[in-house]
Amino acid sequence: MSDRLVRAEDLSRSFPAAGGDVVAVSDATFDISAGDRIAIVGPSGSGKSTLLHLIAGIDRPTDGMIEWPAFGASDVLRPQRIRMAFQGPSLLPQLTVAENVALPLLLAGVDESDAREASLRRLDDLRLADVAQKLPSELSGGQLQRAGIARAFVGSPGLVLADEPTGQQDRVGGAAVLEAMFAWVYRLGASLVVATHDAAVADRFGRRWTMRDGRFGDGAA
Amino acid sequence: MLGLTWLRGIVRRRSGRVIYVILGVALTVAVTASLGTFFAASRSRMTELASRGVPVDWQVLLAPGTNPSHAERVVAGTEGVQSARPVGYAQASGFRSKTGATVQSTGPGKVLGLPSDYASTFPGEIRDLVGATHGVLLAQQTAANLHAVPGTTIAIGRPGMPAVRVRVAGVIDLPQADSLFQVVGSGLSSLIAPPDNVALLPLPLWHRLFDPVARAHPEAVRTQIHVTLAPTLPSDPGAAFANVTSRAKNLEARLAGAGVVGNNLAAALDAARTDAIYAELLFLLLGIPAAILAALLTAVLAASGRERRRKEQVLLRIRGASTQRLTRLAATEAVFVGVVGATLGLAGAALAGRAAFGTTRFGASPVQSAAWAIGSVVLGLAVALVTIVAPARRDARTHAADARGEITREPGRPLWSRVYLDLALLGVGGLIFWEAVRNGYQVVLAPEGLPTISVSYFTLLAPLCLWIGAALFAWRVSSWTLRKGRRPVAKIARPAAGGLAGVVASSMTRQEPMLTRALVITALSAMFALSTSVFNATYAAQARVDAELTNGADVTASTSANSSLPAGLDAQVRTLPGVAAAEPMQHRFAYVGNDLQDLYGIDPTTIGRATNMSDAFFAGGNAAASLSRLQADPSGVLVSDETVNDFQLQPGDLLRLRMQSATDHAYHVVPFHYVGVVREFPTAPRDSFIVANASYVAAKTGSPSSQTLLVRSSAPPPTVAQEIRGLLPGSSGVTVQDLQTQLTITLSGLTAIDLSGLTRLELVYAIILGAGATGLVLALGLAERRRTFAIASAIGAKTKQLASFVWSEALYVTVGGLTLGCLAGWGLSYVIVKILTGVFDPPPEGLSWPWSYLAVAIGAILLAVLLASVAAIRATRRPVIEIIRDL
């Protein structure tokens, strides 16, 4: 298996808008390798989330190239190996927290009881065991975000992408989430890319990509 | 201003939601306008049919000694009287004729004196058969009894005076003999059996022959004034009945005892107003549920956008919008949806009306049309306001924090569920029905002659309770299944969801309100389609039975009782293509005491080949047993209940009938033995008649001739009828009728409410509602979860896996809804058919199932589900980035 997980050249993504196209990501060239810990920083609207979506394969570039050498040649969505923790609430409202976290495994064909066990372990790591059987509507914003992160780490992903993972946590809670994420990627041998505007969070990462108006600034790969 | 901006935004951004609700409102308005229009139009049609079927509207019987000319002037001067003609009625002691060496004589009869323009003034009263249309005319049966033909001289016996001889000019039939010879002045039900022998004379001749009788025996001679009224009656049969009755009473008052009115038109309208009430009941039982179902569908469609609307309201509230402002915005949307929907609905109703009834008008008159149009628009607006504004106002009052609009754990059970209202309603409905059926009641009671009609509206509570009870029970079953039965639901979902069955079941149980709503709407649609179509099929089947009874078989060739079918016709007919069987039947007359009855001579072993021998024809309900008893005794006869009661007959009793012999044309006693009771028989009249063995009748009368040939066809009856006509010479006097033509006559007759237009509409709406309800509700439910599917897709769900969620829900809603709906629909059909027994003629033995229609309806529902599901699955394949970007 190649050490290089993701490779992108001149990657661009723009969105049609009334006054002309809005460029979210422009001419981004980068590599992500196994074991990388990358923080993408930049102000709101700088294109961090769009870049994460492109890396996750759930959005397609309007220009340039992106490939995932370690996960196969196809550019289709590969969620079993690349996971994404979204910025906003993204749990399925009709499933319990435990079921939501177990869902990626169930979709991958893992046995129901094994998936449930794995899900409970992740929730326990994030101090969510007591809300495991609750519905998303019964959780706070912070709990919802943590549950989303737990779901991103269940199973054995090779690359985890997290969009503002501490955005809805208090300082202590945010630190705990960050610790848990580092522990998991270490244990799983996975790479981690987070988008954040919190400098303290970014300081914990080995690499930092700064974005402004869709372009990489200093520190880019 | 804000309202318009808001509306523009909704139309642009939420066009799907708006269009669906508009369609729901349009459907509600179209159903209501179409059905309302039909019933408004059918009432005036009933009145028109009733008056058209009466040749003589009034028969004014003059008191002895009244000056006929003066009375005629008074009658003719009455408002609304179009024409008035005097008619003489005289008793004849008998008729006699001599043909060759034999003399034929009859019992007493009637001799009528008619003005020369009588036939043209009262068309339909006299049907010419043979010979001239003016002069001395003999009724068909009298001519048969006397062996008289045009040119024969007959003697008319006059009470207390010598007989007079007249020359017969023609032979006629009197289709309205019952009313023509009614006992005027003893109420509306004064119809008696018409005289066996009748002669019609020109009025001057009648006066010459019977004025002397009148002087000597005034009780033997009377004069009537026959009247037609101008066709300007109120369109409602009940109002027309009251109008005609009061005018007749007014005339009687003006005649001051010189005459009483036999009100034939009122009698016909009396029956029509009962039909009109049945039409009203049909509207209540079949029409209103369709409108309610359409309104419910609108509510469900509107509710599907509720979550999004709540979020929009929260945003507006955060920006300072008051509850009043939020309500006004919702009202703006509702008015827009209501007006557009109502306009589309009216257009749809006009198109449906054109297709079903050939008219785009919404009523019998411009006022009625305007009333229905306005009423329908108001209904459309009301439905829009209730389904959009009421929930929006309720939501606007809740705090923003409560308005996240997400799924919550087990919302509380509604009050009706906690108090078991559904089971109570089913029980009460069943009790009311049982009580009504046990007492053999009639839902409509129209005492003859009285202007008031009694309708047991209380009995209608039975289907109402069963409707609501069944819908709520379906709700309970679905709700219970989804709340308590994750494992059974997982089992149901396994064929569609495979390894994801557990999580799919969990997902379904948490969407209990949405899925239950869809299931109940599907069940209601199925219930409506089933009950409507079964009622329609049962009605059509009974109309066919009625037509079969009247026509006798698929095709019937018949001649009058005093002649016979050409020899060998049955054998010739059997060789025709499209003829499955042909059986001859004798039609003779026989005196039972003084009562002349129709007698049918059959071969009991073969008659069933050519026509259906229903169990309902015979007392005891066993056709095979009755015919077997007849076959076992060559001299056996089946007679009517009335004859059995009149003569206190016991099985095996001797019954001495008088029948005409072919040898001397005189009536002779023929011994028969009573073996059973017959109530109805192909071609037989509704009153008393006799069925006997043809071979025995032939032996005893010296004539094996048959007068009727019953034919079962395997090709279209009109085609076979045409082929049989081709076998007959032009002068044969044989009439060939087919079932299809007879069915048209039966269905357009007054005694049977013409349901074809109504049922065509109902059946089409049932399919639209069924398919629309199931498909749209499911589609909207799935569309509302595009975000869910997008997230699932982002975390690894393949299209096939997302489809398993969709198919599982579709399977649950469709199978559950159709099963519960069909069960309830079956019960409801039974109740409706039983309650409206009066509509059927004859009453049905059981329900008829329109399998092909049901297959189409269920097919349409399944197709709608399939389309909705496939559309939802295809939508999951589209890029979900618009949704993901919001996460």
Interface residues (C-beta under 8 A of the other chain):
Chain A: S49 T50 H53 A56 I58 D59 R60 L77 P79 Q80 R83 M84 F86 Q87 G88 P89 S90 L91 L92 P93 Q94 L95 T96 E99 A102 L103 P104 L106 L107 A108 G109 E112 K134 L135 P136 S137 E138 R151 D163
Chain B: R404 E406 I407 T408 R409 G499 L500 G502 V503 S506 S507 M508 R510 Q511 T788 I791 A792 S793 A794 I795 G796 A797 K798 Q801 P879 V880 I881 I884 R885 D886 L887
